Amino acid sequence: MSRTGNWILWMLFCLIAFVPVGSAQSTGAQLTGTIIDPTNAVVPGAEVTLNAVETGVTLKTISSPDGLYSFFNLTGGHFELSVTLKGFREFVQRGVRIGLNEKARIDVKLELGAETQQVEVTADASALNYETVEQSGNVPPETVSELPLIITSNSGGLRSAAQFISLLPGVVSQDGDALSARMNGAQKYAGDALLNGVALTNPSGGNGTYSAAFDFGQSPEMVSELKVITANYEPQYGSTGGAIIIMETKSGNNVFHGNAFWYHRND
């Protein structure tokens, strides 16, 4: 092989060997449940439909032989759940709110009757986590958009939605600033921060709250929801030495919307 060919191979090797390795975790929510009949026997083969109210996206699945159904990798938001099967009334549950990275559960009990008849329920998903023993807290979109933002001198006047984590239980900050917050008794800056499932890591900066509030600060106009997992997190976060801050950016919906702000501070 010519000298030029050897040089090209060497350059390709360097490009492959020194590509930075990034980590990503699943931050999608999930909805599961069991479908039963009036005798409490499981119902297989039922068609389960989940409709996202804000975006109009529709997902469908069929209940398993054990009467189980599951939807994974959901974005946070409001949903409507419906279940249909020949010989049973259609079941519809509205007003379902599923948070970021939440593992929600809705069990369905079908009633005998014609398919044209409908049983409608207006209720939220169960707030209990049946799937894991993690300890966590959410800052929902309503809080992010309506509460005034805390801006301190420590943050350099940065408009960061991560400041809202100081509202959650298990998060302690003497001056109300996320930069100095300690979560679940851990050291400052301990843990990890994720944005849409991608770790926010600055080799020359800090970790945890520092990454979320300063190095990669996201304005409230960009962030839909925040979540902090303070203990008993899943194996996918096993390399984390403290709490996990999870943020998700806003997605489009069927309503035209936008934000504008003017931030002014005199010396």
Backbone torsions as a table, in degrees:
resi	resn	phi	psi	omega
1	MET	NA	142.7	-177.9
2	SER	-69.7	164.8	178.1
3	ARG	-61.3	-36.9	178.4
4	THR	-63.3	-41.4	179.2
5	GLY	-63.9	-41.2	177.3
6	ASN	-62.3	-39.6	-179.8
7	TRP	-64.5	-41.6	179.1
8	ILE	-64.0	-43.1	178.7
9	LEU	-62.9	-39.7	179.6
10	TRP	-64.7	-40.3	178.4
11	MET	-65.4	-40.6	178.5
12	LEU	-63.9	-40.4	178.0
13	PHE	-61.0	-43.5	-179.9
14	CYS	-63.5	-41.2	-179.8
15	LEU	-62.3	-40.4	-179.6
16	ILE	-73.3	-42.0	-174.2
17	ALA	-69.9	-30.2	-172.6
18	PHE	-110.6	17.8	173.4
19	VAL	-67.0	127.6	179.8
20	PRO	-64.4	137.9	-178.5
21	VAL	-95.0	123.6	177.6
22	GLY	-108.6	156.2	179.2
23	SER	-115.2	146.9	178.4
24	ALA	-140.4	144.7	178.2
25	GLN	-125.4	155.3	177.1
26	SER	-77.8	123.1	177.6
27	THR	-114.7	10.4	178.8
28	GLY	-71.6	148.1	177.7
29	ALA	-82.5	169.2	176.7
30	GLN	-143.0	151.2	177.5
31	LEU	-128.1	126.7	179.5
32	THR	-133.4	168.1	177.5
33	GLY	177.3	174.9	178.6
34	THR	-121.5	138.6	178.9
35	ILE	-107.3	127.1	-179.4
36	ILE	-128.9	165.1	177.3
37	ASP	-102.7	-177.7	-178.0
38	PRO	-58.7	-21.6	178.8
39	THR	-92.2	6.8	-178.6
40	ASN	70.5	16.1	174.1
41	ALA	-84.0	145.3	-178.5
42	VAL	-68.3	150.6	-176.9
43	VAL	-117.5	106.8	174.8
44	PRO	-86.3	160.5	172.4
45	GLY	77.3	8.6	178.4
46	ALA	-79.9	141.4	177.5
47	GLU	-86.0	123.5	-177.8
48	VAL	-113.4	126.4	-177.4
49	THR	-121.1	131.2	177.9
50	LEU	-120.0	120.7	-177.0
51	ASN	-113.9	126.0	176.6
52	ALA	-81.5	118.9	-174.0
53	VAL	-65.0	-45.3	-174.6
54	GLU	-68.8	-36.4	-173.2
55	THR	-108.0	-17.3	-178.3
56	GLY	79.8	5.1	179.3
57	VAL	-71.0	133.9	-178.1
58	THR	-117.9	130.7	177.1
59	LEU	-118.7	144.3	-179.5
60	LYS	-133.5	149.4	174.9
61	THR	-153.0	171.3	179.2
62	ILE	-119.2	135.6	-179.9
63	SER	-65.6	142.9	-175.6
64	SER	-76.2	174.5	176.3
65	PRO	-57.9	-20.6	176.6
66	ASP	-92.1	6.3	179.8
67	GLY	78.3	13.6	-176.8
68	LEU	-93.7	148.1	171.9
69	TYR	-137.0	156.0	-178.5
70	SER	-151.1	142.6	170.5
71	PHE	-127.8	128.7	-176.5
72	PHE	-118.1	165.4	176.2
73	ASN	55.2	45.4	178.2
74	LEU	-87.6	145.2	170.0
75	THR	-83.3	150.6	179.1
76	GLY	-64.6	147.0	179.0
77	GLY	158.4	-164.6	-179.2
78	HIS	-102.5	141.3	-174.8
79	PHE	-137.1	161.2	170.2
80	GLU	-123.8	131.5	-178.1
81	LEU	-111.9	133.0	176.3
82	SER	-134.2	146.1	-179.8
83	VAL	-132.4	129.0	-179.9
84	THR	-131.4	145.8	175.8
85	LEU	-163.3	138.2	-178.3
86	LYS	-57.8	131.7	-179.6
87	GLY	95.4	-5.5	179.5
88	PHE	-126.1	152.3	174.0
89	ARG	-68.3	146.6	177.0
90	GLU	-67.4	133.3	178.2
91	PHE	-102.6	129.2	179.0
92	VAL	-131.6	127.4	175.4
93	GLN	-122.0	119.7	179.9
94	ARG	-107.0	171.7	177.3
95	GLY	72.5	28.3	-179.0
96	VAL	-88.1	120.8	176.9
97	ARG	-111.8	122.1	179.1
98	ILE	-117.1	124.1	-176.6
99	GLY	-85.5	171.5	178.4
100	LEU	-59.3	128.4	176.3
101	ASN	62.6	15.3	-176.9
102	GLU	-80.7	146.9	175.1
103	LYS	-111.8	88.3	-174.0
104	ALA	-91.0	160.9	-179.4
105	ARG	-141.1	133.3	173.4
106	ILE	-134.0	112.0	174.7
107	ASP	-89.6	140.3	-173.5
108	VAL	-119.8	133.3	174.3
109	LYS	-115.2	112.1	-178.7
110	LEU	-81.6	149.4	177.8
111	GLU	-113.4	143.8	178.6
112	LEU	-66.4	144.0	179.5
113	GLY	156.4	-179.6	179.4
114	ALA	-73.7	150.7	-179.7
115	GLU	-63.9	-23.1	-179.5
116	THR	-74.7	-17.3	176.7
117	GLN	-84.2	152.5	-173.5
118	GLN	-135.7	137.6	172.1
119	VAL	-108.0	114.2	-175.4
120	GLU	-110.5	132.2	179.9
121	VAL	-124.5	135.6	174.3
122	THR	-113.3	100.5	-176.7
123	ALA	-161.2	158.8	178.8
124	ASP	-87.5	167.2	174.3
125	ALA	-69.4	160.4	179.7
126	SER	-61.3	133.3	179.5
127	ALA	-77.9	-10.0	-179.2
128	LEU	-82.6	140.1	177.6
129	ASN	-92.0	106.1	-178.4
130	TYR	-87.6	-11.3	-169.6
131	GLU	-96.1	-38.4	-176.4
132	THR	-134.6	174.4	179.2
133	VAL	-110.4	19.8	-178.3
134	GLU	-64.4	149.8	173.8
135	GLN	-107.3	122.9	-174.0
136	SER	-152.9	170.0	176.8
137	GLY	-148.0	146.6	-178.5
138	ASN	-114.2	147.0	167.2
139	VAL	-111.0	101.8	-172.6
140	PRO	-70.3	165.8	-179.0
141	PRO	-56.4	-35.5	-179.4
142	GLU	-61.2	-39.6	179.2
143	THR	-68.9	-42.6	-179.4
144	VAL	-61.0	-39.1	-174.4
145	SER	-86.4	-24.4	-171.9
146	GLU	-104.2	-32.1	-176.9
147	LEU	-78.4	146.6	175.1
148	PRO	-67.5	145.9	-177.0
149	LEU	-86.8	135.9	177.5
150	ILE	-82.5	120.6	177.6
151	ILE	-123.2	120.4	-176.6
152	THR	-118.3	168.5	178.6
153	SER	-67.4	-28.8	179.8
154	ASN	-64.0	-32.8	-178.5
155	SER	-85.6	2.5	178.5
156	GLY	67.1	24.9	-179.4
157	GLY	75.3	13.6	-177.4
158	LEU	-75.5	131.4	177.7
159	ARG	-84.5	90.7	-176.9
160	SER	-116.8	128.4	179.0
161	ALA	-66.1	-18.1	179.1
162	ALA	-63.4	-16.2	178.0
163	GLN	-61.2	-23.1	-178.4
164	PHE	-71.1	-13.6	-178.7
165	ILE	-65.4	-20.0	179.3
166	SER	-66.9	-10.3	178.8
167	LEU	-83.2	-13.8	-172.1
168	LEU	-86.8	149.3	175.7
169	PRO	-64.7	144.0	-178.9
170	GLY	87.8	-4.9	178.2
171	VAL	-108.4	120.1	-175.7
172	VAL	-121.1	129.2	177.1
173	SER	-141.6	126.0	-176.4
174	GLN	-66.4	-35.2	-177.4
175	ASP	-109.9	9.7	179.3
176	GLY	76.7	7.1	-178.1
177	ASP	-96.8	133.3	179.6
178	ALA	-62.9	-27.6	-179.1
179	LEU	-62.5	-30.8	-178.7
180	SER	-103.6	10.9	-176.1
181	ALA	-73.6	143.1	172.7
182	ARG	-117.2	130.0	-174.8
183	MET	-112.9	125.8	178.2
184	ASN	57.1	33.6	176.7
185	GLY	79.7	4.5	-179.0
186	ALA	-80.0	171.9	177.9
187	GLN	-71.2	163.2	174.4
188	LYS	-61.5	144.4	177.8
189	TYR	66.8	5.3	179.1
190	ALA	-73.9	149.8	176.0
191	GLY	104.8	-157.1	-174.4
192	ASP	-141.5	155.2	176.1
193	ALA	-125.2	135.3	-178.6
194	LEU	-124.0	138.3	173.8
195	LEU	-122.3	113.7	-176.3
196	ASN	53.7	36.5	176.2
197	GLY	88.1	-5.2	-178.2
198	VAL	-103.1	131.4	-178.8
199	ALA	-67.9	133.7	176.9
200	LEU	-93.5	99.6	-175.5
201	THR	-125.4	125.6	175.7
202	ASN	-117.3	108.4	-176.4
203	PRO	-55.2	-29.4	-178.9
204	SER	-100.9	7.2	-178.6
205	GLY	-117.8	-148.0	-179.2
206	GLY	-106.3	-172.9	177.7
207	ASN	-120.3	-177.8	172.1
208	GLY	52.1	-122.7	-176.2
209	THR	-62.3	-33.9	-179.4
210	TYR	-63.9	-43.0	178.7
211	SER	-65.3	-43.7	-175.3
212	ALA	-71.5	-36.5	-173.2
213	ALA	-96.6	-22.6	-173.0
214	PHE	-127.1	-62.7	-176.7
215	ASP	-57.8	-42.7	-178.2
216	PHE	-127.5	45.4	-178.2
217	GLY	-59.6	130.1	179.2
218	GLN	-110.4	129.4	-179.4
219	SER	-68.4	153.1	179.7
220	PRO	-59.2	-26.5	178.9
221	GLU	-66.7	-23.2	-178.3
222	MET	-91.7	-26.9	-170.0
223	VAL	-95.8	132.2	176.8
224	SER	-86.7	-45.0	-173.1
225	GLU	-155.8	151.2	176.2
226	LEU	-123.7	149.9	175.1
227	LYS	-143.6	142.2	176.0
228	VAL	-123.4	121.2	174.9
229	ILE	-98.6	113.3	-172.3
230	THR	-95.6	-22.0	-178.1
231	ALA	-162.4	160.6	175.1
232	ASN	57.3	39.7	-179.5
233	TYR	-77.6	166.1	-173.8
234	GLU	-73.6	165.4	-178.3
235	PRO	-57.9	-26.0	-179.2
236	GLN	-63.6	-18.2	176.6
237	TYR	-105.3	22.8	-171.7
238	GLY	-62.5	-24.3	-179.2
239	SER	-83.4	0.0	-176.9
240	THR	-86.8	133.9	-178.8
241	GLY	-96.3	4.3	-179.7
242	GLY	-154.4	-149.1	-178.9
243	ALA	-76.3	161.2	178.7
244	ILE	-114.2	125.6	175.6
245	ILE	-100.3	121.5	-178.2
246	ILE	-115.9	127.9	176.5
247	MET	-125.1	146.0	177.8
248	GLU	-129.5	131.6	179.9
249	THR	-77.8	159.7	-179.2
250	LYS	-68.3	150.2	175.4
251	SER	-118.5	165.1	-179.4
252	GLY	-71.7	160.3	174.3
253	ASN	-144.2	-168.3	-173.9
254	ASN	-86.2	2.3	-178.3
255	VAL	-116.2	130.0	177.3
256	PHE	-65.9	130.5	-177.1
257	HIS	-155.2	165.1	178.9
258	GLY	-173.0	174.8	-179.5
259	ASN	-136.6	150.6	173.0
260	ALA	-146.7	146.1	177.9
261	PHE	-149.7	158.6	175.1
262	TRP	-127.7	114.7	-178.0
263	TYR	-108.2	117.0	-176.1
264	HIS	-132.2	130.3	177.1
265	ARG	-140.8	125.2	177.1
266	ASN	-83.0	145.5	171.9
267	ASP	-69.9	NA	NA
